[in-house]
């Protein structure tokens, strides 16, 4: 299983809104036993944010590895990050 964690500000900036919507759209194509999506926002996400050593949002972490930070990626970029994390693309 691949775990995708999306980090967002609270309230979310336009980039954060974009990455959340994109991640939800992509995750909807997969059963939960293949791709697990977690959306972490604001202060409640601070411990994980610091644990990963992130500097800014929006950010995407795949299986514990920072893949995207500071931008809302294209769908192709997010899919590439997920593929590198071990997800078989659909």
N, CA, C and O atoms as CSV, one atom per row, in Angstrom:
chain,resi,resn,atom,element,x,y,z
A,1,UNK,N,N,0.828,-1.169,0.000
A,1,UNK,CA,C,0.000,0.000,0.000
A,1,UNK,C,C,0.883,1.247,0.000
A,1,UNK,O,O,1.935,1.281,0.637
A,2,UNK,N,N,0.432,2.265,-0.726
A,2,UNK,CA,C,1.123,3.545,-0.786
A,2,UNK,C,C,0.335,4.539,0.065
A,2,UNK,O,O,-0.889,4.625,-0.030
A,3,UNK,N,N,1.063,5.291,0.903
A,3,UNK,CA,C,0.430,6.291,1.762
A,3,UNK,C,C,0.809,7.671,1.254
A,3,UNK,O,O,1.987,8.026,1.210
A,4,UNK,N,N,-0.203,8.449,0.869
A,4,UNK,CA,C,-0.026,9.821,0.394
A,4,UNK,C,C,-0.516,10.773,1.475
A,4,UNK,O,O,-1.684,10.734,1.863
A,5,UNK,N,N,0.379,11.626,1.959
A,5,UNK,CA,C,0.023,12.629,2.952
A,5,UNK,C,C,0.115,14.003,2.293
A,5,UNK,O,O,1.144,14.366,1.722
A,6,UNK,N,N,-0.976,14.756,2.383
A,6,UNK,CA,C,-1.028,16.104,1.836
A,6,UNK,C,C,-1.025,17.079,3.004
A,6,UNK,O,O,-1.829,16.948,3.928
A,7,UNK,N,N,-0.123,18.057,2.965
A,7,UNK,CA,C,-0.034,19.074,4.002
A,7,UNK,C,C,-0.570,20.391,3.453
A,7,UNK,O,O,-0.225,20.811,2.348
A,8,UNK,N,N,-1.423,21.032,4.253
A,8,UNK,CA,C,-2.084,22.265,3.855
A,8,UNK,C,C,-2.091,23.252,5.014
A,8,UNK,O,O,-2.062,22.860,6.181
A,9,UNK,N,N,-2.130,24.525,4.680
A,9,UNK,CA,C,-2.337,25.539,5.696
A,9,UNK,C,C,-3.800,25.533,6.129
A,9,UNK,O,O,-4.642,24.902,5.490
A,10,UNK,N,N,-4.093,26.237,7.214
A,10,UNK,CA,C,-5.472,26.351,7.684
A,10,UNK,C,C,-5.691,27.785,8.142
A,10,UNK,O,O,-5.237,28.144,9.228
A,11,UNK,N,N,-6.359,28.609,7.369
A,11,UNK,CA,C,-7.113,28.266,6.169
A,11,UNK,C,C,-6.167,27.983,4.999
A,11,UNK,O,O,-5.055,28.508,4.942
A,12,UNK,N,N,-6.627,27.148,4.073
A,12,UNK,CA,C,-5.768,26.761,2.951
A,12,UNK,C,C,-5.601,27.896,1.940
A,12,UNK,O,O,-6.533,28.650,1.660
A,13,UNK,N,N,-4.391,27.992,1.407
A,13,UNK,CA,C,-4.119,28.930,0.317
A,13,UNK,C,C,-4.662,28.310,-0.983
A,13,UNK,O,O,-5.043,27.139,-0.976
A,14,UNK,N,N,-4.708,29.055,-2.086
A,14,UNK,CA,C,-5.195,28.478,-3.341
A,14,UNK,C,C,-4.416,27.229,-3.774
A,14,UNK,O,O,-5.003,26.287,-4.307
A,15,UNK,N,N,-3.095,27.220,-3.545
A,15,UNK,CA,C,-2.298,26.045,-3.894
A,15,UNK,C,C,-2.671,24.837,-3.057
A,15,UNK,O,O,-2.694,23.710,-3.552
A,16,UNK,N,N,-2.967,25.077,-1.779
A,16,UNK,CA,C,-3.377,23.990,-0.889
A,16,UNK,C,C,-4.737,23.426,-1.310
A,16,UNK,O,O,-4.935,22.211,-1.327
A,17,UNK,N,N,-5.659,24.311,-1.646
A,17,UNK,CA,C,-6.969,23.868,-2.131
A,17,UNK,C,C,-6.785,23.003,-3.379
A,17,UNK,O,O,-7.415,21.956,-3.521
A,18,UNK,N,N,-5.913,23.458,-4.278
A,18,UNK,CA,C,-5.672,22.728,-5.517
A,18,UNK,C,C,-5.091,21.352,-5.292
A,18,UNK,O,O,-5.548,20.386,-5.904
A,19,UNK,N,N,-4.089,21.234,-4.422
A,19,UNK,CA,C,-3.456,19.929,-4.203
A,19,UNK,C,C,-4.408,18.974,-3.475
A,19,UNK,O,O,-4.389,17.770,-3.729
A,20,UNK,N,N,-5.232,19.502,-2.580
A,20,UNK,CA,C,-6.202,18.645,-1.890
A,20,UNK,C,C,-7.207,18.086,-2.890
A,20,UNK,O,O,-7.485,16.887,-2.891
A,21,UNK,N,N,-7.748,18.947,-3.737
A,21,UNK,CA,C,-8.717,18.490,-4.746
A,21,UNK,C,C,-8.083,17.481,-5.696
A,21,UNK,O,O,-8.702,16.473,-6.038
A,22,UNK,N,N,-6.850,17.750,-6.121
A,22,UNK,CA,C,-6.140,16.838,-7.023
A,22,UNK,C,C,-5.907,15.489,-6.350
A,22,UNK,O,O,-6.164,14.447,-6.952
A,23,UNK,N,N,-5.429,15.499,-5.122
A,23,UNK,CA,C,-5.150,14.250,-4.409
A,23,UNK,C,C,-6.433,13.443,-4.200
A,23,UNK,O,O,-6.419,12.219,-4.335
A,24,UNK,N,N,-7.522,14.106,-3.878
A,24,UNK,CA,C,-8.793,13.401,-3.690
A,24,UNK,C,C,-9.275,12.781,-5.004
A,24,UNK,O,O,-9.792,11.664,-5.019
A,25,UNK,N,N,-9.103,13.512,-6.098
A,25,UNK,CA,C,-9.503,13.002,-7.413
A,25,UNK,C,C,-8.666,11.780,-7.800
A,25,UNK,O,O,-9.206,10.785,-8.283
A,26,UNK,N,N,-7.364,11.855,-7.592
A,26,UNK,CA,C,-6.482,10.731,-7.923
A,26,UNK,C,C,-6.763,9.540,-6.999
A,26,UNK,O,O,-6.848,8.404,-7.465
A,27,UNK,N,N,-6.907,9.792,-5.696
A,27,UNK,CA,C,-7.131,8.708,-4.732
A,27,UNK,C,C,-8.449,7.982,-4.988
A,27,UNK,O,O,-8.575,6.797,-4.676
A,28,UNK,N,N,-9.425,8.678,-5.549
A,28,UNK,CA,C,-10.733,8.067,-5.812
A,28,UNK,C,C,-10.639,6.930,-6.830
A,28,UNK,O,O,-11.547,6.103,-6.915
A,29,UNK,N,N,-9.566,6.881,-7.592
A,29,UNK,CA,C,-9.387,5.828,-8.606
A,29,UNK,C,C,-8.881,4.512,-8.023
A,29,UNK,O,O,-8.870,3.490,-8.710
A,30,UNK,N,N,-8.466,4.537,-6.765
A,30,UNK,CA,C,-7.822,3.376,-6.162
A,30,UNK,C,C,-8.566,2.911,-4.919
A,30,UNK,O,O,-9.123,3.729,-4.187
A,31,UNK,N,N,-8.580,1.598,-4.673
A,31,UNK,CA,C,-9.130,1.127,-3.397
A,31,UNK,C,C,-8.189,1.531,-2.251
A,31,UNK,O,O,-6.997,1.753,-2.463
A,32,UNK,N,N,-8.741,1.620,-1.047
A,32,UNK,CA,C,-7.953,2.061,0.109
A,32,UNK,C,C,-6.780,1.142,0.427
A,32,UNK,O,O,-5.809,1.575,1.048
A,33,UNK,N,N,-6.853,-0.114,0.012
A,33,UNK,CA,C,-5.732,-1.015,0.293
A,33,UNK,C,C,-4.568,-0.809,-0.693
A,33,UNK,O,O,-3.502,-1.400,-0.523
A,34,UNK,N,N,-4.773,0.034,-1.729
A,34,UNK,CA,C,-3.693,0.374,-2.661
A,34,UNK,C,C,-3.137,1.767,-2.398
A,34,UNK,O,O,-1.925,1.977,-2.440
A,35,UNK,N,N,-4.032,2.724,-2.124
A,35,UNK,CA,C,-3.619,4.108,-1.895
A,35,UNK,C,C,-4.408,4.678,-0.733
A,35,UNK,O,O,-5.634,4.779,-0.782
A,36,UNK,N,N,-3.688,5.047,0.309
A,36,UNK,CA,C,-4.313,5.664,1.476
A,36,UNK,C,C,-3.959,7.149,1.462
A,36,UNK,O,O,-2.784,7.511,1.406
A,37,UNK,N,N,-4.980,8.008,1.513
A,37,UNK,CA,C,-4.794,9.455,1.487
A,37,UNK,C,C,-5.064,10.048,2.856
A,37,UNK,O,O,-6.095,9.774,3.471
A,38,UNK,N,N,-4.129,10.866,3.332
A,38,UNK,CA,C,-4.312,11.617,4.576
A,38,UNK,C,C,-4.113,13.089,4.252
A,38,UNK,O,O,-3.133,13.463,3.608
A,39,UNK,N,N,-5.044,13.920,4.699
A,39,UNK,CA,C,-4.933,15.360,4.507
A,39,UNK,C,C,-4.704,15.980,5.878
A,39,UNK,O,O,-5.533,15.855,6.780
A,40,UNK,N,N,-3.572,16.645,6.016
A,40,UNK,CA,C,-3.168,17.230,7.300
A,40,UNK,C,C,-3.158,18.749,7.158
A,40,UNK,O,O,-2.498,19.294,6.274
A,41,UNK,N,N,-3.897,19.428,8.037
A,41,UNK,CA,C,-4.054,20.874,7.907
A,41,UNK,C,C,-3.588,21.624,9.146
A,41,UNK,O,O,-3.806,21.198,10.280
A,42,UNK,N,N,-2.943,22.749,8.891
A,42,UNK,CA,C,-2.634,23.715,9.928
A,42,UNK,C,C,-1.907,23.183,11.138
A,42,UNK,O,O,-1.031,22.324,11.035
A,43,UNK,N,N,-2.285,23.709,12.288
A,43,UNK,CA,C,-1.605,23.425,13.544
A,43,UNK,C,C,-1.653,21.947,13.907
A,43,UNK,O,O,-0.691,21.418,14.463
A,44,UNK,N,N,-2.761,21.272,13.602
A,44,UNK,CA,C,-2.884,19.850,13.940
A,44,UNK,C,C,-1.848,18.998,13.215
A,44,UNK,O,O,-1.542,17.887,13.649
A,45,UNK,N,N,-1.312,19.512,12.121
A,45,UNK,CA,C,-0.332,18.763,11.328
A,45,UNK,C,C,1.108,19.142,11.664
A,45,UNK,O,O,2.042,18.588,11.085
A,46,UNK,N,N,1.297,20.076,12.589
A,46,UNK,CA,C,2.623,20.625,12.848
A,46,UNK,C,C,3.657,19.583,13.272
A,46,UNK,O,O,4.805,19.649,12.833
A,47,UNK,N,N,3.278,18.638,14.103
A,47,UNK,CA,C,4.241,17.622,14.552
A,47,UNK,C,C,4.776,16.822,13.374
A,47,UNK,O,O,5.984,16.616,13.262
A,48,UNK,N,N,3.880,16.365,12.485
A,48,UNK,CA,C,4.304,15.611,11.296
A,48,UNK,C,C,5.095,16.501,10.346
A,48,UNK,O,O,6.095,16.069,9.773
A,49,UNK,N,N,4.648,17.743,10.179
A,49,UNK,CA,C,5.316,18.715,9.320
A,49,UNK,C,C,6.780,18.852,9.743
A,49,UNK,O,O,7.683,18.812,8.908
A,50,UNK,N,N,7.001,19.011,11.042
A,50,UNK,CA,C,8.361,19.153,11.568
A,50,UNK,C,C,9.134,17.839,11.506
A,50,UNK,O,O,10.339,17.836,11.259
A,51,UNK,N,N,8.445,16.731,11.730
A,51,UNK,CA,C,9.090,15.410,11.662
A,51,UNK,C,C,9.702,15.172,10.284
A,51,UNK,O,O,10.802,14.630,10.171
A,52,UNK,N,N,8.983,15.580,9.237
A,52,UNK,CA,C,9.483,15.400,7.876
A,52,UNK,C,C,10.490,16.478,7.479
A,52,UNK,O,O,11.193,16.330,6.479
A,53,UNK,N,N,10.565,17.555,8.250
A,53,UNK,CA,C,11.474,18.644,7.896
A,53,UNK,C,C,10.957,19.491,6.755
A,53,UNK,O,O,11.739,20.054,5.989
A,54,UNK,N,N,9.639,19.586,6.636
A,54,UNK,CA,C,9.043,20.407,5.590
A,54,UNK,C,C,9.269,21.880,5.902
A,54,UNK,O,O,9.405,22.267,7.062
A,55,UNK,N,N,9.307,22.699,4.844
A,55,UNK,CA,C,9.496,24.136,5.000
A,55,UNK,C,C,8.259,24.940,4.643
A,55,UNK,O,O,8.048,26.024,5.189
A,56,UNK,N,N,7.429,24.421,3.725
A,56,UNK,CA,C,6.255,25.180,3.312
A,56,UNK,C,C,5.176,24.247,2.781
A,56,UNK,O,O,5.413,23.069,2.510
A,57,UNK,N,N,3.988,24.813,2.644
A,57,UNK,CA,C,2.852,24.099,2.073
A,57,UNK,C,C,2.471,24.783,0.764
A,57,UNK,O,O,2.822,25.946,0.567
A,58,UNK,N,N,1.784,24.119,-0.111
A,58,UNK,CA,C,1.339,22.735,-0.020
A,58,UNK,C,C,2.510,21.767,-0.169
A,58,UNK,O,O,3.556,22.089,-0.733
A,59,UNK,N,N,2.286,20.577,0.359
A,59,UNK,CA,C,3.324,19.545,0.268
A,59,UNK,C,C,2.677,18.170,0.163
A,59,UNK,O,O,1.575,17.943,0.661
A,60,UNK,N,N,3.384,17.266,-0.492
A,60,UNK,CA,C,2.939,15.880,-0.614
A,60,UNK,C,C,4.086,14.969,-0.201
A,60,UNK,O,O,5.216,15.110,-0.671
A,61,UNK,N,N,3.772,14.032,0.686
A,61,UNK,CA,C,4.739,13.059,1.167
A,61,UNK,C,C,4.205,11.680,0.787
A,61,UNK,O,O,3.065,11.335,1.100
A,62,UNK,N,N,5.044,10.899,0.110
A,62,UNK,CA,C,4.646,9.562,-0.334
A,62,UNK,C,C,5.490,8.545,0.421
A,62,UNK,O,O,6.715,8.528,0.301
A,63,UNK,N,N,4.826,7.699,1.197
A,63,UNK,CA,C,5.504,6.675,1.997
A,63,UNK,C,C,6.666,7.254,2.807
A,63,UNK,O,O,7.741,6.659,2.886
A,64,UNK,N,N,6.433,8.420,3.404
A,64,UNK,CA,C,7.436,9.018,4.274
A,64,UNK,C,C,8.510,9.829,3.577
A,64,UNK,O,O,9.414,10.347,4.233
A,65,UNK,N,N,8.429,9.950,2.251
A,65,UNK,CA,C,9.421,10.683,1.482
A,65,UNK,C,C,8.789,11.936,0.870
A,65,UNK,O,O,7.764,11.852,0.194
A,66,UNK,N,N,9.400,13.090,1.110
A,66,UNK,CA,C,8.872,14.342,0.551
A,66,UNK,C,C,9.008,14.286,-0.963
A,66,UNK,O,O,10.103,14.084,-1.489
A,67,UNK,N,N,7.898,14.465,-1.657
A,67,UNK,CA,C,7.910,14.424,-3.121
A,67,UNK,C,C,7.574,15.775,-3.745
A,67,UNK,O,O,8.061,16.094,-4.830
A,68,UNK,N,N,6.746,16.572,-3.067
A,68,UNK,CA,C,6.308,17.857,-3.612
A,68,UNK,C,C,6.248,18.836,-2.447
A,68,UNK,O,O,5.737,18.509,-1.376
A,69,UNK,N,N,6.777,20.047,-2.664
A,69,UNK,CA,C,6.731,21.053,-1.603
A,69,UNK,C,C,6.697,22.444,-2.213
A,69,UNK,O,O,7.509,22.782,-3.075
A,70,UNK,N,N,5.742,23.247,-1.750
A,70,UNK,CA,C,5.682,24.642,-2.145
A,70,UNK,C,C,4.902,24.951,-3.404
A,70,UNK,O,O,4.765,26.117,-3.777
A,71,UNK,N,N,4.384,23.920,-4.070
A,71,UNK,CA,C,3.598,24.142,-5.294
A,71,UNK,C,C,2.437,23.161,-5.342
A,71,UNK,O,O,2.456,22.113,-4.696
A,72,UNK,N,N,1.433,23.524,-6.119
A,72,UNK,CA,C,0.380,22.574,-6.442
A,72,UNK,C,C,0.812,21.894,-7.744
A,72,UNK,O,O,0.915,22.556,-8.778
A,73,UNK,N,N,1.062,20.593,-7.707
A,73,UNK,CA,C,1.588,19.908,-8.888
A,73,UNK,C,C,0.510,19.667,-9.935
A,73,UNK,O,O,-0.686,19.790,-9.668
A,74,UNK,N,N,0.964,19.322,-11.123
A,74,UNK,CA,C,0.032,18.839,-12.136
A,74,UNK,C,C,-0.343,17.403,-11.770
A,74,UNK,O,O,0.314,16.776,-10.939
A,75,UNK,N,N,-1.372,16.903,-12.378
A,75,UNK,CA,C,-1.759,15.515,-12.127
A,75,UNK,C,C,-0.642,14.562,-12.541
A,75,UNK,O,O,-0.389,13.565,-11.864
A,76,UNK,N,N,0.024,14.870,-13.652
A,76,UNK,CA,C,1.123,14.017,-14.114
A,76,UNK,C,C,2.255,13.971,-13.087
A,76,UNK,O,O,2.841,12.913,-12.859
A,77,UNK,N,N,2.565,15.104,-12.470
A,77,UNK,CA,C,3.632,15.154,-11.469
A,77,UNK,C,C,3.250,14.353,-10.232
A,77,UNK,O,O,4.072,13.611,-9.693
A,78,UNK,N,N,2.003,14.499,-9.777
A,78,UNK,CA,C,1.557,13.730,-8.621
A,78,UNK,C,C,1.556,12.239,-8.937
A,78,UNK,O,O,1.980,11.431,-8.111
A,79,UNK,N,N,1.084,11.868,-10.120
A,79,UNK,CA,C,1.093,10.451,-10.511
A,79,UNK,C,C,2.511,9.901,-10.560
A,79,UNK,O,O,2.746,8.759,-10.163
A,80,UNK,N,N,3.451,10.693,-11.039
A,80,UNK,CA,C,4.847,10.274,-11.096
A,80,UNK,C,C,5.391,10.023,-9.690
A,80,UNK,O,O,6.090,9.037,-9.453
A,81,UNK,N,N,5.061,10.928,-8.754
A,81,UNK,CA,C,5.506,10.761,-7.366
A,81,UNK,C,C,4.917,9.493,-6.762
A,81,UNK,O,O,5.601,8.773,-6.034
A,82,UNK,N,N,3.657,9.221,-7.059
A,82,UNK,CA,C,3.010,8.012,-6.544
A,82,UNK,C,C,3.611,6.748,-7.160
A,82,UNK,O,O,3.795,5.739,-6.479
A,83,UNK,N,N,3.909,6.819,-8.444
A,83,UNK,CA,C,4.543,5.676,-9.127
A,83,UNK,C,C,5.915,5.394,-8.524
A,83,UNK,O,O,6.269,4.237,-8.297
A,84,UNK,N,N,6.689,6.447,-8.264
A,84,UNK,CA,C,7.994,6.282,-7.630
A,84,UNK,C,C,7.849,5.696,-6.237
A,84,UNK,O,O,8.760,5.029,-5.746
A,85,UNK,N,N,6.706,5.938,-5.592
A,85,UNK,CA,C,6.432,5.390,-4.277
A,85,UNK,C,C,5.934,3.962,-4.302
A,85,UNK,O,O,5.737,3.355,-3.249
A,86,UNK,N,N,5.725,3.411,-5.504
A,86,UNK,CA,C,5.349,2.012,-5.624
A,86,UNK,C,C,3.922,1.741,-6.055
A,86,UNK,O,O,3.487,0.590,-6.055
A,87,UNK,N,N,3.183,2.782,-6.423
A,87,UNK,CA,C,1.790,2.588,-6.843
A,87,UNK,C,C,1.720,2.178,-8.303
A,87,UNK,O,O,2.321,2.828,-9.159
A,88,UNK,N,N,0.995,1.114,-8.596
A,88,UNK,CA,C,0.744,0.714,-9.981
A,88,UNK,C,C,-0.348,1.620,-10.524
A,88,UNK,O,O,-1.461,1.629,-9.999
A,89,UNK,N,N,-0.043,2.380,-11.567
A,89,UNK,CA,C,-0.952,3.385,-12.096
A,89,UNK,C,C,-2.184,2.797,-12.754
A,89,UNK,O,O,-2.136,1.744,-13.389
A,90,UNK,N,N,-3.305,3.516,-12.582
A,90,UNK,CA,C,-4.579,3.155,-13.246
A,90,UNK,C,C,-5.031,4.296,-14.103
A,90,UNK,O,O,-6.075,4.207,-14.749
